[in-house]
Amino acid sequence: MKVTIQEAAEKRGKTLYILSSDLSIPLQTVYGWQRLNRLPRQDYLDLLCRYLQCGIQELLKPDYAL
């Protein structure tokens, strides 16, 4: 899976710094999801989706094309 939180945030005029600050998530954690392609826990995914007003499919995309 490819984590695309930064793309989703930028579409809504947010940076990863603002996102982490607004959601009280350490910036290192957010960068880990984005740069290291680590998957957020389900509770964080739900929180991110509510904050960014998007679905999980916008935040997580397969690494392969069908």
DRENVO-266597 format. One line per field, with one value per residue: residue number from 1; x, y, z of N, C-alpha, C, O in turn. Coordinates in nm, 2 decimals. Example, Ala and Ser with C-alpha at 12.3 -4.5 7.8 and 13.67 -1.06 7.14 Angstrom:
resi (1,2)
n_east (1.32,1.28)
n_north (-0.57,-0.22)
n_up (0.78,0.71)
ca_east (1.23,1.37)
ca_north (-0.45,-0.11)
ca_up (0.78,0.71)
c_east (1.32,1.29)
c_north (-0.33,0.00)
c_up (0.78,0.79)
o_east (1.42,1.34)
o_north (-0.33,0.11)
o_up (0.85,0.80)
END
This chain:
resi (1,2,3,4,5,6,7,8,9,10,11,12,13,14,15,16,17,18,19,20,21,22,23,24,25,26,27,28,29,30,31,32,33,34,35,36,37,38,39,40,41,42,43,44,45,46,47,48,49,50,51,52,53,54,55,56,57,58,59,60,61,62,63,64,65,66)
n_east (0.08,0.04,0.09,-0.09,-0.13,-0.03,-0.08,-0.36,-0.40,-0.29,-0.46,-0.66,-0.56,-0.39,-0.10,0.14,0.23,0.04,-0.18,-0.08,-0.06,-0.33,-0.46,-0.33,-0.13,0.19,0.44,0.65,0.53,0.34,0.50,0.64,0.43,0.40,0.65,0.79,0.61,0.45,0.16,-0.11,-0.27,-0.60,-0.77,-0.64,-0.66,-0.94,-0.97,-0.81,-0.95,-1.20,-1.11,-0.99,-1.20,-1.25,-1.23,-1.10,-0.98,-0.87,-0.66,-0.50,-0.34,-0.31,0.02,0.04,-0.07,-0.38)
n_north (-0.12,0.22,0.51,0.81,1.05,1.31,1.41,1.41,1.59,1.82,1.88,1.99,2.22,2.19,2.13,1.87,1.94,2.11,1.94,1.74,1.90,2.00,1.75,1.65,1.47,1.33,1.49,1.34,1.09,1.12,1.19,0.95,0.78,0.88,0.91,0.67,0.49,0.36,0.20,0.37,0.31,0.17,0.34,0.59,0.61,0.65,0.89,1.06,1.04,1.16,1.42,1.51,1.48,1.26,0.93,0.61,0.49,0.71,0.78,0.55,0.37,0.10,-0.04,-0.13,-0.14,-0.23)
n_up (0.00,-0.07,0.11,0.10,0.24,0.25,-0.01,0.00,0.21,0.11,-0.11,0.03,0.13,0.35,0.54,0.64,0.89,0.99,1.00,1.18,1.41,1.45,1.49,1.71,1.68,1.69,1.48,1.38,1.37,1.17,0.95,0.94,0.85,0.59,0.46,0.51,0.44,0.62,0.76,0.91,1.23,1.26,1.42,1.39,1.11,1.08,1.21,1.05,0.81,0.88,0.95,0.71,0.54,0.37,0.20,0.31,0.09,-0.05,0.10,0.12,-0.12,-0.36,-0.44,-0.69,-1.03,-1.17)
ca_east (0.00,0.11,0.02,-0.10,-0.19,0.02,-0.16,-0.50,-0.40,-0.26,-0.58,-0.75,-0.49,-0.33,0.03,0.14,0.25,-0.09,-0.26,-0.04,-0.10,-0.47,-0.51,-0.25,-0.05,0.33,0.48,0.73,0.44,0.28,0.61,0.66,0.33,0.41,0.78,0.83,0.49,0.39,0.02,-0.16,-0.37,-0.74,-0.83,-0.58,-0.72,-1.07,-0.95,-0.76,-1.06,-1.29,-1.04,-0.97,-1.33,-1.23,-1.24,-0.97,-0.92,-0.79,-0.53,-0.42,-0.36,-0.22,0.14,0.04,-0.19,-0.46)
ca_north (0.00,0.35,0.61,0.94,1.15,1.44,1.45,1.44,1.71,1.94,1.91,2.06,2.34,2.16,2.07,1.77,2.00,2.16,1.82,1.68,1.99,1.99,1.62,1.62,1.35,1.37,1.51,1.22,0.98,1.15,1.17,0.80,0.72,0.93,0.88,0.53,0.41,0.28,0.22,0.41,0.22,0.20,0.46,0.71,0.62,0.70,1.03,1.13,1.05,1.26,1.55,1.54,1.46,1.17,0.79,0.55,0.47,0.82,0.78,0.43,0.32,-0.01,-0.01,-0.19,-0.10,-0.34)
ca_up (0.00,-0.07,0.19,0.03,0.33,0.21,-0.12,0.04,0.29,0.02,-0.18,0.12,0.18,0.48,0.54,0.74,1.01,1.04,1.02,1.30,1.52,1.47,1.54,1.82,1.65,1.67,1.35,1.34,1.33,1.04,0.85,0.92,0.76,0.46,0.40,0.53,0.39,0.73,0.77,1.04,1.29,1.22,1.48,1.32,0.97,1.09,1.25,0.93,0.71,0.93,0.94,0.57,0.47,0.25,0.23,0.33,-0.04,-0.09,0.18,0.10,-0.26,-0.39,-0.51,-0.82,-1.11,-1.22)
c_east (0.09,0.03,0.03,-0.16,-0.15,-0.06,-0.30,-0.50,-0.38,-0.38,-0.68,-0.68,-0.42,-0.19,0.03,0.17,0.12,-0.18,-0.22,-0.07,-0.25,-0.52,-0.43,-0.18,0.09,0.37,0.56,0.64,0.38,0.38,0.64,0.56,0.36,0.54,0.82,0.72,0.45,0.24,-0.03,-0.26,-0.51,-0.80,-0.77,-0.64,-0.86,-1.06,-0.91,-0.87,-1.17,-1.24,-1.03,-1.10,-1.31,-1.24,-1.10,-0.90,-0.84,-0.66,-0.44,-0.45,-0.26,-0.09,0.14,-0.08,-0.25,-0.48)
c_north (0.12,0.45,0.75,1.05,1.29,1.49,1.49,1.57,1.83,1.98,2.00,2.18,2.32,2.11,1.96,1.82,2.05,2.04,1.76,1.77,1.99,1.87,1.57,1.48,1.40,1.38,1.39,1.11,1.00,1.14,1.02,0.74,0.76,0.89,0.74,0.43,0.31,0.31,0.27,0.31,0.26,0.32,0.59,0.72,0.69,0.85,1.11,1.15,1.16,1.40,1.60,1.53,1.37,1.02,0.73,0.52,0.58,0.83,0.66,0.38,0.20,0.03,-0.06,-0.13,-0.23,-0.32)
c_up (0.00,0.01,0.12,0.11,0.29,0.09,-0.08,0.12,0.20,-0.07,-0.10,0.18,0.31,0.45,0.64,0.88,1.07,1.08,1.16,1.42,1.55,1.53,1.66,1.80,1.63,1.52,1.30,1.30,1.19,0.93,0.83,0.83,0.61,0.39,0.40,0.48,0.50,0.73,0.91,1.10,1.25,1.29,1.42,1.18,0.98,1.13,1.13,0.83,0.76,0.91,0.80,0.48,0.35,0.30,0.25,0.20,-0.09,-0.02,0.16,-0.04,-0.28,-0.46,-0.65,-0.90,-1.17,-1.37)
o_east (0.19,-0.09,0.14,-0.24,-0.23,-0.10,-0.35,-0.60,-0.44,-0.40,-0.76,-0.73,-0.40,-0.16,-0.06,0.12,0.09,-0.25,-0.30,-0.11,-0.28,-0.62,-0.46,-0.17,0.12,0.33,0.55,0.68,0.38,0.35,0.67,0.59,0.35,0.54,0.89,0.73,0.41,0.19,0.02,-0.32,-0.53,-0.87,-0.84,-0.66,-0.89,-1.14,-0.96,-0.89,-1.22,-1.30,-1.06,-1.10,-1.34,-1.26,-1.00,-0.78,-0.76,-0.56,-0.32,-0.56,-0.15,-0.10,0.24,-0.18,-0.18,-0.54)
o_north (0.13,0.47,0.80,1.13,1.38,1.61,1.59,1.65,1.94,2.10,2.07,2.24,2.41,2.05,1.95,1.77,2.02,2.04,1.73,1.72,1.98,1.87,1.47,1.40,1.49,1.29,1.36,1.04,0.91,1.08,0.98,0.65,0.68,0.83,0.68,0.31,0.20,0.42,0.21,0.23,0.37,0.40,0.69,0.84,0.78,0.93,1.22,1.26,1.23,1.50,1.71,1.56,1.42,1.00,0.79,0.52,0.57,0.88,0.67,0.35,0.20,0.13,-0.03,-0.09,-0.32,-0.41)
o_up (0.06,-0.01,0.09,0.06,0.29,0.09,-0.13,0.11,0.22,-0.09,-0.16,0.28,0.38,0.35,0.73,0.98,1.19,1.18,1.24,1.53,1.66,1.61,1.72,1.89,1.56,1.44,1.18,1.21,1.11,0.82,0.72,0.75,0.52,0.28,0.31,0.49,0.47,0.71,1.01,1.02,1.20,1.22,1.41,1.13,0.90,1.07,1.11,0.77,0.67,0.87,0.76,0.36,0.24,0.42,0.21,0.19,-0.18,-0.07,0.17,-0.08,-0.22,-0.53,-0.73,-0.84,-1.21,-1.44)
END
